């Protein structure tokens, strides 16, 4: 990043962001080198950041997605430091959620198909869960995620409408929204607010979205990080 400064103006000449190496600046050092009495070059140099701890997360959305679940998951994971990509399964990045809230996705899901993610977290809502289910690209991605042992998750209607109906639960313990949980093959955990079974995490609805998201933070970064994220949000007492 190079800034050329005069007494009257400052112009940005180059800004480069390389997601594969350094998605966020951890520190900046400002080096000011005098060139002329009225002109200076200010070089902003970022220290190298450690990419090992950066977790990559995909949150797919579609028309009718439950906006609270989507935004809470996106926000909480970003607070934890995750690099979250919001991907549309529609024909546009402009998505209208279940209560009319519009979300502009970062990418189309097809653009993400060749990428690897530490977590794929699917919000619910209707008909949003059906829109996710009906995306062949997303189905392949979630199936690969499951088979590879990487984390995958769903909340609200999606554990049943998408995961159960596409064979993505495979007998794993799960929960779902009360309007859909009767359809799950295994009923032993349907009343739990968040269920973690191996690399699968499921939850019930908008009211459990914070607990769901913090559970995902814990699995990605550890319990201490989950507590650090929960504290400033003034979460009600719960077990992280």
C-alpha positions in Angstrom: 0.0 0.0 0.0 1.6 3.3 -1.0 0.3 6.8 -0.2 1.7 9.9 -1.9 1.1 13.0 0.2 1.4 16.7 -0.4 0.2 19.6 1.7 -3.1 19.7 0.1 -4.0 16.1 -0.8 -3.4 12.4 -0.2 -3.9 9.9 -3.0 -4.0 6.1 -2.7 -1.9 4.6 -5.5 -2.1 0.9 -4.8 -4.2 -1.2 -2.6 -3.7 -4.9 -2.8 -5.6 -7.6 -0.8 -4.5 -11.2 -1.2 -7.1 -13.4 0.6 -5.0 -16.5 0.2 -2.1 -15.0 2.3 -3.3 -12.2 4.5 -7.0 -11.5 4.8 -6.6 -8.8 7.4 -3.8 -6.5 8.5 -2.6 -7.2 12.0 -0.5 -4.1 12.4 0.7 -1.1 10.4 4.0 0.7 10.5 4.1 4.2 9.0 7.5 5.1 7.4 7.7 8.8 6.3 10.6 9.6 4.0 11.2 13.2 3.1 11.6 13.8 -0.7 11.1 17.6 -1.0 10.2 20.4 1.3 6.6 20.2 0.2 6.2 16.6 -0.6 6.5 13.3 1.3 6.0 9.6 0.5 4.2 7.7 3.2 4.6 4.0 3.0 2.2 1.9 5.0 3.6 -1.5 5.6 1.6 -4.3 7.1 3.3 -6.9 9.2 2.9 -10.4 7.8 -0.1 -12.1 9.3 -0.3 -15.8 10.2 -2.8 -17.4 7.9 -2.8 -20.7 9.8 -5.4 -19.5 12.2 -7.7 -18.0 9.6 -10.7 -20.2 9.1 -12.7 -20.0 5.8 -16.4 -20.3 6.1 -19.2 -20.5 3.4 -22.7 -19.2 4.3 -25.0 -19.9 1.3 -28.3 -18.0 1.0 -31.3 -18.0 -1.2 -34.6 -16.2 -1.6 -36.6 -16.9 1.5 -33.6 -17.5 3.8 -34.2 -16.6 7.4 -32.3 -13.3 7.7 -31.7 -13.5 11.4 -30.0 -16.9 11.2 -27.9 -15.8 8.2 -26.7 -12.5 9.6 -26.1 -13.7 13.1 -24.0 -16.6 11.8 -22.1 -14.3 9.4 -21.5 -11.6 12.1 -20.5 -13.9 15.0 -18.0 -15.9 12.8 -16.5 -12.7 11.5 -16.1 -11.3 15.1 -14.1 -14.5 15.8 -11.8 -13.7 12.8 -13.2 -16.1 10.2 -13.1 -15.2 6.6 -16.8 -15.6 5.7 -18.0 -15.8 2.1 -21.7 -15.3 1.6 -22.8 -17.1 -1.6 -26.1 -16.8 -3.4 -27.8 -19.9 -4.9 -30.0 -17.7 -7.0 -29.3 -16.2 -10.4 -28.2 -13.0 -8.8 -26.2 -11.9 -5.7 -29.3 -9.9 -4.7 -31.3 -12.1 -2.3 -34.6 -11.3 -0.7 -35.0 -13.1 2.7 -38.0 -14.5 4.4 -39.2 -11.2 6.0 -38.2 -9.0 3.0 -34.7 -8.1 4.1 -32.4 -7.8 1.1 -28.9 -9.2 1.4 -26.2 -8.8 -1.3 -24.1 -11.9 -1.4 -20.3 -11.7 -1.9 -20.4 -14.3 -4.7 -22.5 -16.8 -6.6 -22.2 -20.3 -5.2 -20.8 -21.5 -8.5 -17.8 -19.2 -8.0 -17.1 -21.0 -4.7 -17.4 -24.6 -6.0 -13.6 -25.1 -6.4 -12.7 -23.6 -3.1 -12.1 -25.4 0.2 -13.8 -24.3 3.4 -13.3 -25.2 7.0 -17.0 -24.9 7.6 -20.2 -24.7 5.5 -23.0 -23.2 7.6 -26.5 -23.2 6.1 -29.2 -20.9 7.5 -32.9 -22.0 7.4 -36.1 -20.2 6.6 -38.7 -21.1 4.1 -38.6 -21.3 1.2 -34.9 -20.6 1.7 -34.1 -24.1 2.9 -35.7 -25.4 -0.3 -33.7 -23.0 -2.4 -30.5 -24.4 -0.8 -31.6 -28.0 -1.2 -32.4 -27.4 -4.9 -28.9 -26.1 -5.7 -26.9 -29.0 -7.2 -23.6 -27.1 -6.8 -24.3 -26.5 -3.1 -25.4 -30.1 -2.6 -22.1 -31.4 -4.0 -20.1 -29.0 -1.9 -21.9 -30.0 1.3 -21.5 -33.7 0.5 -17.8 -33.3 -0.1 -17.5 -31.3 3.1 -19.2 -34.1 5.0 -17.2 -36.9 3.4 -13.9 -35.1 4.0 -14.6 -34.7 7.7 -14.8 -30.9 7.6 -17.4 -29.1 9.5 -20.9 -28.6 8.1 -23.9 -27.1 9.8 -27.6 -26.3 9.4 -30.3 -24.5 11.4 -34.1 -24.3 11.4 -35.8 -26.0 8.5 -32.6 -26.9 6.7 -31.5 -29.9 8.7 -34.7 -31.7 7.6 -35.6 -30.0 4.3 -32.1 -30.1 2.9 -29.8 -32.4 4.9 -32.2 -35.2 5.8 -33.8 -35.3 2.4 -30.5 -35.4 0.6 -29.0 -38.1 2.8 -26.5 -35.7 4.4 -27.3 -36.8 8.0 -26.7 -40.5 7.6 -28.0 -41.4 11.0 -26.2 -38.5 12.8 -27.9 -36.9 15.8 -29.6 -33.7 14.8 -32.3 -31.2 15.7 -34.4 -28.8 13.6 -37.2 -26.2 13.9 -40.3 -27.7 15.7 -42.3 -27.5 12.5 -39.8 -29.8 10.8 -38.1 -31.9 13.5 -40.7 -34.7 13.3 -39.3 -35.6 9.9 -35.8 -36.4 11.3 -35.1 -40.1 11.4 -33.5 -39.9 14.8 -35.7 -38.2 17.4 -33.4 -38.5 20.4 -32.0 -35.0 20.3 -34.7 -32.9 18.6 -35.5 -30.9 21.7 -31.9 -29.8 22.2 -31.1 -26.2 21.2 -27.8 -27.1 19.5 -26.7 -30.6 18.6 -23.1 -31.4 17.7 -22.4 -34.9 16.3 -18.9 -35.3 14.9 -18.5 -32.8 12.1 -22.2 -31.9 11.9 -23.9 -29.1 13.9 -27.6 -28.4 13.8 -29.9 -26.0 15.7 -33.6 -25.0 15.9 -34.3 -21.5 14.8 -33.8 -17.7 15.1 -33.9 -17.9 18.9 -31.0 -20.4 19.0 -28.9 -18.7 16.3 -26.4 -17.1 18.7 -25.8 -20.4 20.5 -25.5 -22.1 17.1 -22.9 -19.6 15.9 -20.9 -19.6 19.1 -20.8 -23.4 18.9 -19.3 -23.1 15.5 -16.7 -20.6 16.8 -15.8 -23.0 19.5 -15.3 -25.8 17.0 -13.2 -23.6 14.7 -11.1 -21.7 17.3 -11.6 -23.2 20.7 -13.7 -22.5 23.8 -11.7 -19.5 25.0 -12.3 -17.7 21.6 -16.0 -18.5 21.8 -16.1 -16.9 25.3 -14.2 -13.8 24.1 -16.7 -13.3 21.3 -19.7 -13.9 23.5 -18.7 -11.5 26.2 -19.0 -8.2 24.4 -22.3 -9.3 22.9 -23.8 -9.6 26.5 -25.0 -13.1 25.7 -27.4 -14.6 28.3 -25.8 -17.3 30.4 -25.3 -20.5 28.5 -22.8 -23.2 28.0 -20.4 -22.5 25.1 
